[in-house]
Amino acid sequence: MKRLSLIFAFFTPFFCFAQVNETFEDGNFNENPSWKGVDINFKINTSLQLQSNSTTSSTSFLFTPSKSFINASWECWVKINYTTSSSNYASFYIMSDNEDISNGCFGYFVQVGGTNDEVSLFIQEGTKKTKIIDGRDKRTDGNPIEIKIKVTRDALGNFELLSKLPTESTYQSEGKIIDNKIKKTAFVGLLFANTTTTGTAYLFDDIIVTGEKAIDKDVPVWKSINLEQPNTLHLDFSEPINYSEAQFFVDQGVGNPNTIVISKDKTALSLSFNKKFEKGIVYSLEINGLLDLAGNRLDSISTFGIVESKALDDLVFNEVMFENNENSEEYFEIFNKSNKVIDVSGLIFTTRQTDGNYNSGIELETETLMMPQSYLALTKDAEKVRKYHLCPAESKIVSTNWITLNNESATLVICNDAKDSIYDELTYNSKWHNILVKNPKGVALEKLHPNLPSQLASSWHSAAWDINYGTPGYKNSQFIDLEQQIVKTETCWVEPEAFSPNNDGIDDICLIKYKFETADIIAKIIIFNSIGVKICQLANNTILSTEGFIVWDGSTSEGKIANSGIYVVYIELFNPNTGYKKQYKIPIVIRLK
C-alpha cells in the first residue's frame, strides 16, 4: 500500500495542484507539512503510518493548512483495529475554518464508523453536526476495519462521497449532494474518538488533497465596536482588512480620527480622535471604502456610547412569544427605558419556579450593549425568527442558549447573576390574547408601551397579523404613544374616535383617557350600543389615578367582537371625600373591515 501511494503521489503534480500530500515517510508529523492539535495522542509507527496513542478515553485531532475548495478532491486511508461504535470512530475533516476544533468549527468531515457502522459526510456549524450524505449501513462492520475515503467537490458545490475496501478494485459511491453553506476553508484534519481500551486502534495514511482555493466574494463583517475612554475606538472584523482607502467619521462633532493603528493579523483597528467622548450621548461611526484582502468593500454605520451602570427600572419586558409557529422560534424582548448605554451581558434572563426559586436561565455574551430607548430580542435561532417575522434590518435579535417557555403561563425574570436584584418580572398568561385570537400559537403578546406596568393584563395586546404576529427587536405593532401631548378641555376622552378591532395593527384598540386635578376619583365605565343596550362594563367602582387610560378592545361581555356601528362610552365619576360627581357620554365608532 505504501509503495502504491508513493507512485500516485509522484504523478499527482502533473495533473492538479496538491495542497496536501502526506505519506508520513519522513517519520514525523511536525513538518512538511506541519500537523497541530492534540499532538501527545498521536505517533508515527514502524510502518510509517500516523497512529493514535492515547492512554485514556479521548477525542483527539490534528490539522494542517489547506485551502482546497473548488474542483477539489480529498483522499485518506483509515484503519481501525476495533469494532466501531458511538464511542469509537474516526473522522477526516476535509474542510475547517480553524485548527483547534475544541469549541467547534465551520466545515465538513467524513465519519468512519459510529452506531450504524457507515461512512457518512457531515457539515459542522459551530458545535452543530448534521449528516448530509448518509452512507450505507454496515459498510464498516468488522474488526479490523480498513477503508479508503474519497470526497470530491466541483465549482457549484456538488459533493460526492466514495469509499473503497481492500477487496474492491474501484471506489464505491456512498452518495451525492449539493451544499454551499460553507464558503471557504483553511485547514484539513484527522480525528479519532476512543475509549480506554482503544487508544492505539486508529491509523491514518496516504492523505492527498487537491483543488483550487475558494473565490472570496463575501464582504468583511464588522463584528464589534468598543469604546475606550477618553477618545479611542477599537473595531474588530471577521477577516484581515485593508483600510488604506477607507474613511471613518463620527458624528456629534467628533469628526475623523487623527490616528489609525491596525493589529498584526489585520483584523482589528484602533481609531483615536481629538475630541473626548461624553456620557449620555449616542454616537454613530460611519465607515466607507474598507476592503478585505480580496477587494470586497464594506460600507457601514454603527452606534456606540459610554457604558453606564444599570438601575433597577432601566430594563423591562416588552414582548413575548411563548408558543411559536413551527417555522419560527420562541422569543422574548426587552427594552432599555433609560437614556444610557447599558451593558446587559452578565444579566440573567430566567423563569421562576412554582416554589419561588429560579431556573438557570440565559446569560448573554460579554459586551452586549443596548443603546438608549432600544429593543433587544432573545431567542434560540435569531435568523429563523428574523426571516419568519419579516423583521427590518435595524431589528436587534440575538441567538442564545434558550429556556423553553410554557404555552399557558410562566414568570419571566430579569435579574443580576446573584439573582438577588430584579430588574423586571412578568407573569404572562395566554388568556391575555385578544378574543379574535382563537389559537395563540405563533402570536406574540406586545406591551402597548414600555412604560406600562409589566404585570397588568391591560398593558398587553396580541401582535398584528401583517407582520406574522410578532415584532422581535423593534417597535411593537400595537405601540401607543403615551407621551403625545393633546390639549383637552374635558377630563375624559377617547382615542381614536373610530377604531377597527380586527388585529391588523391599525387602530385595533380604543383608549378611554382621563386626567383629573385631584386624587381619589372612582369610576364606573359602561359601553352601550346605539339603542341603549349594555354590551360590556370596563370599570365598576374602580379607583383611578390622576391621569391614565383604560383599554377597550371592542369585545363584548359575551366574549365576541362588537359589530360595526356607533357606541356610547358612559363614564360615571365621583369622589367620596368631596362629593364630586360627573357623567360623560362619549360616542365611539367601530368600523370592521
N, C-alpha and C positions, 0 to 999 in steps of 0.2 A: 504493500500500500504506500509506504513512504517513497519508494522509487517512482511509482506512477505519478504521485503528486508532484514530485520534483520535475519530472518530464513535462507535465502540464504547466507548471509554474514557469518553466523555461520558455514555452511558446506563447504564453498569455500576453506579454507585452507587444507582440506583433499584431494582436487582434484588437485589444482595447486597453485603456489605461487602468492599471491595477493600483488602487489606493492602498489595499492591504493584501500582502502575500506572505502568510505566516505558516511555516512548517516546523518551527522550533528546532531546526537543525543546528542552530548556534548554541543550543544548550541553555538558553535563558529566555525570560520574557520581559527583560528590563530595557532592551534596546533593539532597534532595527526590526520591528517597531517596539516602542515602549508601552507596556500594559500597566495600568494603575488601578488600584482598588483594594480589596482585602488580600494583599499580597501574601500574608502569612499562611493563608489557607490554600495555596497553590504551590506546585513544584514541577520541575521537568524530570520525567522518569528516565530510566535507562534506555527506553525505546524512543527517546526524544519526542515525547508527547507531553502536552500540558495535562497534569493530573491534579485532582482535588487532594487536599492534605489537611483536613480538618479533624481535630480531636474531640470536638463537641458538636452538637446539633447546630446548624447554621444556615444562613443564606448568604453565599459568598459570590463575589463578582470581580471581573477585570474588564477594563475598557481601554481602547486605543483610538486615536483620532481617525475619522473617516467622514467624508462629505459626499459619498456616492449617493445619488438620489434619482437622477433621470437616466433612463435606459441602463439601469443598474442590475447587477447580479451579486448575490451573496451565497457563498458555499461554506459548509463546515462539516467535518466528520465528528461524530459523537459516539462514545461507547459508555454504557452504564452497566457495571458489574453487580446489578441487583435488580429486583423487581420494582418497577416504578409505581408510585402512589401519589396521593395528595401531599405527602411529606418528602417524597424522593423523586426529583425530576431535574432536568437540565433545560436551560434557555439560551438561545442565540439571539442577542439583541442586534438586529440589522440596522436600526436607527435609534439614536438617543440624543437629546439636546444637552446632556451633561454626562460626566463620567462618574459622578457619585450619585447613585440612584437610591441611597438610603431613605430619602424622603420623597421618592418618586421621580418621574421624568416624563417627557413627551416623546413618544417614539413607537416603534413596532418591534415585536420579538416573536420568535418561534419557540414554542414549548414542546419538549420531547418528554413524553410520559405524562404522569398525572393520574387522576382517578380512572379515566377511560382508556389509558394506555394508547395515546394517539400523538400525532404530530399536527399541531394547530398553530395558526397565526393570530396574534393578539395585537390590538392597539392599546397603548398605555397613555392615559391623560392624567398627569399627576400621579396619584396612587390608584386611580380607577383603571382596571384592566378589563377589556372587552374582547371576546373571541370573535374574529371576523371571518376566518376560514376554519371550519370545523373538520379536521381530518378524520380519516377512517378509524373507528374504534378497534382496539386490539392490534393496531399496527406495531406497537412497541411492547406487546405482551410476551415476555420471555425473560430469561436470566442466563447469560448476559444479553444486553441489547446493543447492537452495533448498527448504525444507520448514517447515511449521508443526507444532508439537508441542502436544498437549493431554493432560493427565492428570487424571482425576477420582478422588475417594475419598469414600465415604459414611461414615456413623457406625459401620458394622460392620466397616470395613476392606476393603471391596470396591474394588479399583483397576481402572481401565480406561485403557489407553494408546491414543491416537489420533494420527494424523498426516494432513497434507494437503499435497499437491504443488500448485504453481501451476496445473496443468492440471485440478485436481479442484475441484468446487463444494462438496463436503462432506467432513468428516473421515472417514477410514477407520480401523476398529478394528485395532490390532495385537495385541490380546489382553486378557484379564481374569484377575485373581487376587485372592484374599483373603489378606491378610498383616497381622498385628498385632504383629510383633516390635518395631517402633519405637513408643514410647508418646507421644512429643511431639517438637516441633521448635522451633528458634529462628531459623533462617536459610534463605534460598533463595539459589542461586548459579549462576554460569556458569563453565565451564571449557573450555579447549582444549588439545590436545596437538599440538605441531608439530615438524617437522624444520627444518633450517637454511634450507630453500628455501620454507617455507610460513608464515613468521612473521606475514604480514599477510592470510592467506587466510580468516580466520574473522570472521563478522559476526553480531550479535545485535540483536534489536529487539522491540518490542511485547510486553513481559513483563507479564502480568496474573495476579495471584494473589488468589483469594478464598477465603473459608471461615471457620469458627469455630476458635478455639484448642482444644487438647486439654483434656479434663477430667482434672485431676491426682488420681489415686486411689492413687498409689504412696507408701508410707511412706518418709521420707528414710533414706538408707543412711549408717550410721556407718562412715566409711572408715578412720580411723586414730586411734590414741591415742599420744601421745608425752610422755614424762616429762622435765621439765626440773628438775634439782636446784636447790634442795633441796625445793621444795614446790609445784610448778606442773605442771598437765597441759594439753596442747594437744589439742583434739579437732577433727577435720575431718569434714565431712558432704558428701553428694552434691549438696545444693541449699541455698538460703537457708532459715534456720530461725528459729523464734520460741521463745525459752526463758523467756518471762515467767512461765509457769505450771509450768515444769519443776522437778524435784527431782533433785539429784545427791548421791550418798552413796558414800564409800569405806570399806571395812571395815578391819580391823586397827587400830581405834581412831582412824582419821583423821577420819571424820565428814563433815560438809558443808563446801563451800567458803566462805571468808569474802569472796572477791571473784570476780566473773564478768565477763569482757571479751569482747565479740563483735567479729569482724572487720568491715571496711567493707562487704564483699559478703555478710555474714551467713551465711557457710558454715563458719565456724570459731569455736571458743570457747577461751578460756584460763581455767582454774579454778585458784585459789590457795587453799591450806589453811594452817591454823595449825601443824599438825604436819609435821615433815620426813619424807620417805620414806627408808627404810633399805635397805641391800643385803641380799640373801638372803631377802627377803620378797616373796611374790607377793600383790599387792593386787587387789581387784575394785572396779570403778566401776559403780554401778547408776544408770541414767537412767530416770526416769519422767515422762511427760507432755510430752516435747519435740515440738513441732509444726513442720511445714513451713508455708509461707505459704498453702497451700490447706487447712490444718487437719488433715492426716494426722498421726497420733500415732505416735511412736517410744518404745517401752519396751525397754530392752536392758541387758545386762551384758557387760563386757569385762574381761579381766585384764591386768595390766601389772606392771612391776618395773624396778628399776635395772639397766641392762645392764652385765654384767661381761665381762672378757676370756675368750677361749676357751682351753682346754687341749687337748692332742692326744688325750686319752682321753674327751673330753666327748661327741663325736658319733659314732654308729655306724649302719651299715646295719641295718635291722630287717625289711624285706620287699622283695621284688622280683617284679614281673610282667613277664617278658621275652618272653612270647608271648601277646598279648592276644586276647580274643574279638573278633569283628568289630563287636560293638555297644559295645565299650569301647576303652580305650587302654592302652598300656604305662605302667608307673609304677614308681618305687621309693620306699621310705620310709626316713626317718632318725629317730633317737631321741636326745633330749638326756638323757644319763645323769646329768648334773650337777644340783646344787641351785641353779644360777644361771640368770638370764635371759640368753640369748645372742642376739646379732645374727648371723644366718647369711648376710646379704647380703654380697656380696664374695667368699664362698667359691666354689670351682669344683667342680662335680659332673660328672665326666667318665669316660671309659673309656681304658684303657691299650692301646696298640697292641702288636702282636707283637714289635716291636723295642724295646719299653720306653718309647717316647715317648707323650705324651698327645694325645688329640683335644682340640678347642677346648672342648667341654663346655657346661654351663649355668651362668649366673651369675644369682642371684636379685636381685629389685628391692631398692632401699635400704630399710632399716628393716624387714626381715623378721625378726621376733622369734620365738624359741622359749622357752616357759616351762619351768621345771624339770620333768624326767620327762615330757616331752611328745613327741608324734609330729608329723611333717610329711611328706606325700606329694607328690612332684613328678611331673607328667605333662603331656601336650600339651593335654588338654581336661579340666579339673577337674570340670565339671558332668556331663560324659558318664560319667566314672569314678564319680562320686558316685551318680548315678542307677542305673547298672548294678549296682553292688555294694551297693545299699541302705544306704548309709552313714548313720550317725546325724548329727544336727545338729552335734555337737561335733567331728566329724572335721575335721582340718585338711589340706586338699588345695589346691595352687596350680597354676595353669597356667604353663608355661614354654616357651621355645624348646627343643624336645625333641631328644634324641640317640637314634637308633634302636638298640635292644638286639638282640644276636644271640640266636637261638632255641635255640642249643645251649649256648654258654658264652661268657662275656666277663668282663673285670675292671673293676669299678666302683671309683671312687676319689673320696674327699672330700679336697680339698686347698685351700691358700691360692691367691691369684691368681698368685703367682710359681711355683706348682706344685713348691715345694721343702719343704713341710711337709704330711705326710699325716696326716689325722685318722682315716680308716679305709679299708680296702681289702677288696674282696670279689670273688673269682673264683667265680661261681656255675656250676652245671652242671645241665642238665636231668635227669641221672641221679640227682640228689638227691631227686627226687619219690618219694612213696610208690608202692609197686608196684601199688596199686589204680588209680593214675592212668595209664591206658593212653595217653591223649592229653593232654600237658601244656598244650595251647593253652587259654588262659583260666584257668589255675590258677597262683596266686601261691605262691612259697616264703616261709614265715614263719619268723622266728627264734623258738625256743622261749622264750627270754628275752634281753632286750637285753644282759645282762652276759656272755653266752656268746661265745666267740671267733667272729668272723665267718667265718673261713676253714675251720672244721670242718664237714664234711657233717652230722655228728650234731647240730649246733646248729640245723638247719633241718628243716622239715616242710611238706608240702603243706597249703594252706589248706583249711578245711572247705567242704562243698558248700552248706550252708544260707545262706551269705552270698555266693553266686555265686563261691566260691573266692578271696576276697580281702577284706582289711580295711584299705584305704588310709586313713591318717590317724588311726587309733585302735588300741586294744589288739587284739593278734592273737588269732585264733580258737584257735590252738594254744599259747597262752601257758601256761607253768607257773611256779609261784611258788617260786623258789629260796630266798627268804628265810623261808619258812614254818618256824617253829620246831617241830619234832616230837621229843619225847623218846623215844629208842630205847635199850633195853638192849643189843640186838645191834648188831654193827658193819655188818651188811648187811641190807637190807630192800627191799621193792618197794612202789611207789605208782603207781596204786591196786592193790589186790589182785585186782581183776577189771576188765578193760577190753574195749572193743569196737572193734577196728581197722577201722572202716568209713568213716573220714574224714568223719564228720558233725560234728566239732568237740567231741564229748563223749567224754572218756576214750579217745582214739584211740591213745594210746601208753602203755607201761609204763616207769617209771623204776626201774632197779635201782640203789638208792642205797647208798653206803658211807661210813664215817667211821672213820679209824684214828688211833691215838695216835703212830704212828711212820711214817717215810717208807720208801721202797724196797719197797713191797708189790707183788708180782707176782701177776696173776690169770689164771685160766682160767675162762670163763663159758660154759656149755652149756645149751641148752633141750632137755628131754626131754618126750615125751608121757606119758600115763598108764600105758602098758605098757613104758616104758623105752627107747623108740626115740628116738635123737638126731634132732632136726629142724633145729637150726641151732647155730652157735657164734658168740658175740658177742665173745669175747676169748680170745686164745691167747698166754700168757706176756706179757701186757700190763702195763706199769708203770703203776700207779695213783697219783694224787695222794693226799694225806691225807684229802681229802673231795671227793665228787663223785657222779656218776651215769653210767650207760650206758643208752642208749635201746633198747628192743625195740619195734618197730612191728608185731609179730605176724606178720612174714614168715618163711618157711622158707628153707632153703638152696637150694631149687628155685625161689625167686622167687615163691612163692604165699603167700596169707594162710592161716594155720593155721585148722583147723576149730574150732568151738565145743567147749569141753571144759576139763579140768584138765591143767595142765602143771607141770613142775618146773624151777625155775631152780637149776642146780647151779653152785656157786661154790667154786673151789679156790684158796686163798691161800697164799703162802709168802714168806718174806724170806730171800734167800740170804746176808745178812750175819749174821743172828742164828739162823737155823734155824727160825724161827717157821713153823708150818703150821696151817691151819684149813680146814674144809669147811662149806658151808651147802647145804641143800636146802630151797628156799622154794617153796611152791605158788603158782601164779598161774592165774587163770581167764580164758578168752576166751569172751565172750558176743556172738555176731554177731546183730544184729537184722534 
